[in-house]
């Protein structure tokens, strides 16, 4: 069965520093990959998605992610974080043989130090 | 403005009572979803609907029921059969139920059983 792992429950980063959030998935074929962000007490907003083509994907708010098939990873990056980036980040995987459902990671909470 | 609204934002229920959570969208989307979110876990799919008058169970449908009488509305009823209903409930919609379609989320309803 497909699965998504976000190894870091919490990550603390200083404002202005770079960020990388990890996401590993388990799926036999090329998956559909997503990163969403959730501000406290709010719904989720799509940051970026990967289906095919260029493995480096640009998203909103200055985020990017890189699909690495050999490592089954889809890590999210940002070169310089802002205090407003403090939120919870979810990686999700969609697969056609999972009835087109999204399988969600448990999330990584990003804390920004001033 | 187009979007998804959920009401109420907070809901308190006594044990043994049924309660209905509202979800309305004006995005003209065919597909709608209900997810449950618990701390430290990813989103879990309760029910989804691809079209009016049709809906399917997700991974954790037991103790929940839905209806889809109108394209823009997809209410969720949490019944007394749901053993652990305290959670954050998120409604989402997408153009269709293809994995390439972005899911747009409402702000959520936090249900607490007293």
Interface residues (C-beta under 8 A of the other chain):
Chain A: X4 X9 X32 X36 X41 X42 X43 X44 X45 X46 X49 X51 X90 X92 X94 X95 X96 X100 X101 X102 X103 X104 X105 X106 X107
Chain B: X4 X6 X40 X41 X42 X43 X44 X45 X58 X59 X90 X92 X97 X98 X99 X100 X102 X103 X104 X105 X106 X107 X108 X110
